[in-house]
Amino acid sequence: MHFLAVIACCLLALSAASEWGYPDLDNNQDEAFPKWGGLCDNGKKQSPINLHVKGALKGEFSALKFENFDEEQGSLQMVNNGHSIQLSGFAHDLTLSGGGLVSDYVVEQIHMHWWSEHTINDIRYPLEVHIVHRNKIYPNMSMAANFKDGITVLGVLYHVSNTPNEAIDSIIKSLDSVKSYERINIPAHIEDSLAVDDLVPSVDTYFTYAGSLTTPTCAEAVTWIVLTNTFPVTLDQVNQFKEIEYEKDKQLHNNYRELQSENNRAVVLVVQQERSSADQLSTLGMGLTLLLGLAVHKFQL
Ligand SMILES: [Zn+2]
């Protein structure tokens, strides 16, 4: 009997430890950001950070490659996990590769933060969408979180507009079924279909840096790709997300983590050149490039 009591007690302690949250800024604007423990408090490569165009290194990579992002997803699932709205259940592997990435990364889930977590040139945007990818060489997210090349998150910031965003609208239309506290962690189907690339503006300019998950465990396993191009959203649309409950009769009005120290990390601003015929030739291989180089040289002589 005592033994069972000890187990019950430990389980309680565990569940208490897994509860974490954001400051209630409605109640108190100055409420300190809570300590989440572990790496969240003592890590040196934490996210989010402020991204400056001026302070960034300039980088050149091959173009990012997106596979199946344009495929209409007709049976996506949505869940209110008490910290965000999260989408999953993609019909086929959505694969991201190229750029500075060392491997193929497949989309695991998509979720939102209201206000944005990253700031660009000290500006905070009303919404940030995170498209979370796992390195295909690891079988699952918890394994991937142990390795610095384990996860890539594509971050998309949204700016205020008077024109509703259609892709965001197709998510909002199904929000009612997961908003209440009683529905936490119970998945619902998204009625409208949606292609993931409808959530992503042009990818020709982005910041990339080595950072962490922005929620516990704050694992330092994330290659961040934060696009500088933003998408429009109305404040009315963002306000719909703010109505989801995280406790009985308590709405999640903000779910962004405070900015973290850069700690001398390299933040690279990648400006993709227009894909010219010269770029295409460079993918044909060094041998041919050398030959062409020689030919051009000869021609100039
Ligand atoms: Zn996130």
Boltz pocket constraint, residues with backbone or C-beta under 6 A from the ligand:
constraints:
  - pocket:
      binder: B
      contacts: [[A, 111], [A, 112], [A, 113], [A, 130], [A, 214]]
      max_distance: 6.0
